């Protein structure tokens, strides 16, 4: 008679969930470091190497190009491996890559090419980290706690996005751009330690798919996203919106420094004030969803965060800089608020054993437009003008956001409940992991 399988405790309720707290702290510190880098690297490129729109576009493109190169196989690998270990490995590799910049600076060997290569490698680490992250959250948190957990995670990330740019601008003034990146190196190490300390017994047990060819697993993730109308809509709309947001984001620091005559410290302050919107969006998302319904709340959050992007390009020197901050506040509120609702829905809707593959399949298109956006913004900024390019990209984001009014959620109140229908899950083996028997409801039409 075989010995009984060991019993695991599984995730605890959110107030006493140690695994979630560790994930929460590690992610918060990591985002703080990453947000300092979003200011430090552009400032380093502009103030030290006198980089123009073309190089700014290249640096932005390099950070997102890995989604096109390894995004699809990354999802299949994550579904086969322990996603927490994938995240730890990604953190450690990113720490080494980021640390190479101040080392090269100390050796008088730092170049714009080095910055671009570092952005490419760090972006590759981010592909694996973010793909695994989408699989870890529903394993650390009970299904009934997903809305609250995502609200806390996004809220903390948004708070760090407020503090990060200001900290980045301050560090550039105090120690210089290259050595300011040591803060991001430290944040990766803190994140790795927090992930390593999550107790295994606190994780939800998930049935792993049978060993198959990598190509077949990748195809399955693509097929699920293509068949499901909800995932398909989110992916296409996100791809268009991210193209525009990345486009004007690639030129924003250059616009502030050269067109609006803003110093390094003030650049961080303007971007920090703008990031308050993300915090507001994370705070109000669940309340709006409960009051209005998930689909309706997401719809109006995107309406709020769409056309207001035009304010970012309407700023002028002096008091007119406030328009840049106001625009980024409103865009952040809408985008992050909608992301909170969308993330919790995806984690409930997609069976756990498919999360990695479907997330990477969506992200390849969702984030795959971003390197092209950086290159396009660089070219347009050099030929059309920096402000004009920002306004053009903001207009594209506005149209993409308003697309929600004519999409599958144009008139609905609620997002579907439960998990996607069996036929849409495209499981060749016909098996489901725990909880997969929940029925799905169609979106309620008002």
N, C-alpha and C positions, 0 to 999 in steps of 0.2 A: 504494500500500500504506500503510495507516494505521500511525501510530507505536504501539508497544506501550504498554499502560497502565502507569503508574508502579507500582513495587512498594513495598508498605508492609511494614514490619517486623512490625507487629502487637505484641500484648502480650508482654513478656518474662517468663520465670519469676519468681515472686513475690520471691525474695530480691534480684533486681537489676531490679525493675520500677519505673522512675523515675515513670511516670505514676501508678501506684498509690500510691507514697509521697507524691506531691504531693496526691492526692485524700485520702489518709489524714490528713495534717497539716492540710489545710484544713478537713476535716470535724471533726476533733478540736477545733480552735480555735473553729470556729463553734458547736459544741455547748457548749463551755465558756461562751461569751458568752450563748447562749440559756438555759443553766441558771442563770446569775446573774440573768437577767431573770425567771425563774419565781418567784424570791424577791423581787426588787426591786419589781416592779410591784404585787403584792399588799400588800407592806409600805408602799409609797408610798400606795396607796389607803386602807389601814386607818389608818396613823399620821398622814397629812397631811390626808386628806379625811374621815376617820371613816366610811369606807364600811361598809355593813352587808351581810348575806347577799345581798340583791337585786343590789346593784352588783357584788359579787364574782362572782355568777353571770353578769351581763352581760359583764364583762371576759373571763371564761372562754369564754362563747358566741361573742363577737366574734372570738376567735382561730381558732375552728374553723368558723365559718359559711361562709367562702370555699369549703370543700370541697363544700358543697351548691350554691353559686352558680356556680362555674367548674370544678369537679373533672372533669366529663366532657369538656368541650371541651379542657381543658388536656392530657389524655392524647393526644388526636388531634393537637393542635398539636405536642407534643413529638416524636411519631413522624415528623412532617414536617420538623422543624428539627434543627439540631445541638444535642443535649441539653446539651452542655457550655456553649454560649453562652447557652442558656436559664438555666442555673444561675448564670452570671456576672451576667446582667442582673437576676435575682432577688436576688442578694446586694447589688448596688449599690442597687436600689430599697429593699430592707429597711434598708440602712445610712442612707439619707436619712430614711426614716420614723422610725426609732428616734432619730436625732439631733434630730428635731423636738421631742422631749419636753424634754430639757434646755434647748433654745433657748427654748421656751415658758415654762419655769420661770424662766429668767433674765429674761424680759420680764414676769414676773408675770401670765402669761396661761394657765397650765396649769389644766385642769379634768378632772374625771372623764370627761366626754364626749370630750375630746382623747385621753385614755388609751384609751378604747374604740375610737375611730376608728383610732388608731395600731395597736391590736391587730388590727383588721379588715384594714388594709392589709398589715401584716407577715404576717398569716395568708394573705393572697392570694399574697404572694411565696413563702411556704412551700409552697403547693399546687404551684406550678410547679417549685420547687427539688426537692421530694421526688419528684415524678413523674419529672423528668428524672434524678434521682439513681439511681432504680431501673433506668434504661436505660443509664447511664454505667458502673456497676460491671462488668457482664458485657462491656463493650467495652474496659475497661482491663485486665481480668484474664482469663487463660485459663480455660476451663471446668473443667479439673482443679484449679485453684487457688481456686475460688469458696468452698469451705467454709472454708479457711484465711483467705482475704481477709475474708469476712464476720465470722469470729471476731475478727479484728484490729480491724475497723471498729467492731463492736458493743462489743468490749472497751474500746477507746479512748473511745467515746461514753459508756460506763458510768463509766469513770474520770473523765471530765469532769463527769459528773452527780454524782460524789462531791465534786469540788472546787468546782463551780459554785455550789451553794447557800451553802456556807460563805463563798466569796468575795463573793457577793452580799450576805449579811448584814453582812460586814465593810465593804464599800464603802458600804452605807447608813449605817453608824455613822460612817464617816470623812468622806464627802463629801455625804451626803444621797441620798435615793432617786432624784431626777431625774438628777443628774450620774453616779450609778452606772451608768446606762444607756449611758454612753459606752463602757464595756467591750464591750457587745454590738455597738455601732456599729463598733468597731475589729475585732471578730471577723468581721463580715460582709466587711470590706475584705480581711482576710487570706485568707479563703476564696476571694474573687474572684481575688486575685493567684495563689494556688496553682492554681486551675483554669485560669487563662489560661496558665500555664507548662507545662501538660501537653503534651508534644510530640505532634503529630498522627500522626506515624509509629508511635506506641506504641498507637494505638487499633485495635481490631478493626473491619474493614470490614463494614458491615451493609447489605444491600440494602434500599432504602427502598421503601415501597409506592407504587403508581401514584397520581397525583393524582386524587382523587375528592372528592365533597362531604363537608363536615365531618360532616353528620348521618349519612352512611353509615359513616364511620370510627368515630364514637362508638357507633353501633349494633353494629358488629362487636365492639368491646371488651366491651360489655355481654353480647352473645350468647355470647362465649367463656367469660366468667365464669359465666354462668347454666347453660351446658351442662356444664362440667367439674365433677365432684363434689368434687374437691380444692379448687379455687379457691372454689367456692360455699360449702363448709363453713367454710373459713378466713374468708371474708368475713362470713358470718352470725354466727359465734362471736365474731369480732373486734368486730363492731358492738355486740353485747350487752356484751362485756367493757369496751370503751372507753367506753360510756355510763356504766357504773358507776365506772370509774377516774377519769374526768373529773369525775363528780358529787362524789365525796368529795375529789378533789384541789382542786376549786374552793373548798372550805371549810376545807382543812387548815390554812393559815396563820392564818385567822381563829380556828379551834379552838385552835391552839397559843397564840396571843396572848391571847385573851379567856377561854377556858375553863381552860387549863393554865398561864396566867400566865408565858409564855415571852417573853423579850426578843428584839429583832431579831437580835443575834448568835447567840443560842442557837437561834433558828428555823432559821437557815442551818446550824448544826451538826447539829441533829436530822435535817434533810432530807439533809444530806451523808452522815451515818452510814447513813441508810436507803438511799441510792443505792448503797452498797457491794454490795447484792444484785444490781443490774444487772451490775456488774463480775464477780461470781461466776458469774452465769448465762452471760455471754459466754465466760468461761474454761472452764467445764465442758461447754458445749453440744456441741462437736465430739467430745470424749472420750466423753461419754455416748452420742452418736449412733453412734460407731464400736463401742462395747461392746454397746449394747442394741439398736441399729437406730434409724433416724430416727424412725419413727412411735412406737415405744415410748418413746424418750427424750423426745420432745415431749409425749407423753401424761402421763408422770410429772412432768415439769417444770410442766405446767399444774395438776396435782393439788397440787403443792407451793405454787404461787403463787395458789391460789384461796381456800380457806377461811381461810388465814392473814391475809387482808385484814381480817377482823373484829378482829384485834388493834389495828389502827389506831384504831378507835373505842373501845377499851377502856382507853385511857390515862387517867392522873389526875395532878394536880399533884405535883411532887417526883419521887420515884423511878419513879412510874408512867409517866412520859414514855418510859421505856425500852421499854414495850410498843408505842408508836407507831413507834419506830425499828426494833424487831424485826419488826413487821408489814410495814413497807415494805421491809426487807431481804429477807424471804422472798417477798413479792410480786414484787419486782424480779428476784430469782433465777429464778423460774419464768417470768415474762413475757418477759424478755430472752433467756433460754436458749431458749425455744420460738421466739422471733422469729429467732434466728440460724439455726436449722434450717429454719424456714419460708422465710426469704429465699433461702437457697441453693437450696432446692428450686424455688421459683418461677422463679429466674433460669435454671435448667436446663430446667424443664418447659415454659415459655412460649417460643415462637420469638421471637428478638430484635426482629423488626419489629412484634410485637404487644405488647411489654412495656409501653410507655407507655400504650396504650389499656386493657389489662387491669388495670394497676396503678391507673389513675385510676378505672376502673369499680368496682373493689373498694373503693378508698379513699372514694368518694362515700358508700357505705353504711357502711364501716368507721369513717370519721371524721365522717360526716354526722350521726351520733347525738350527737356531742359538744357542739355548741352547744345542743341541746335538754337535754342533761344539765346544762350550766351553768345554764340558766334554771330547770330543775326543781329542782336543788339549792338555788338561791337562794330559790325560793318555799318549798320544804320546810323549809329552814333557818330561815326567818322564822316559819313557822307550826307546824312540828313540833319544831324544836330543832336546833342544829348537830350535837351528838353523835349524836342519833337519826338524822339524815339520813345521816351518815357510816356508821353501822352498817347502815342500809338499803341504801345503795349498795354497801357491802362484801359484803352478802349476795347482791346481784344478780351481782356479779363472781364470787363463789364458785360460784353455780349455772352461770354461763356457762362457767367453767373446767372444771367437772366434766362438762359436756356432752360433752367429748372421750371420756368412757368409753362413751357410747352412740352416738357418731358413727362415721364410716367408719374411724377409727383406734382404735376401742375394743378390738380384739383383734389388730391387725396388728403386725408387727415392723418392716418397712421401708416407706419411701415409694417411690413408683414411680421408676424410673430412666429416663433418656433424655428425649425431648420428648413432648408430648401427641400422641395420634393425629391424623392429618391431618383427619379429618372434624370433630374438635372444634376445630380451629384456625380454622374458618370463613373460609378464604381463598377469596374469590370468584375470584381469578385462578388458583388452583390451584398457585401457585409457593411454594417454600420458600427461606429463606436458608440459608447454609452450616451444616452440622451438623444439618439438620432431618430427616435420614433415619434417625436413631437410633430403635430400637424402644423401646416402653414395656413395662414389666413390671407386672403387677398387684401390689397389696400382698400380701406373704406373710403368711398366717394361721398363728399358732402353734397 
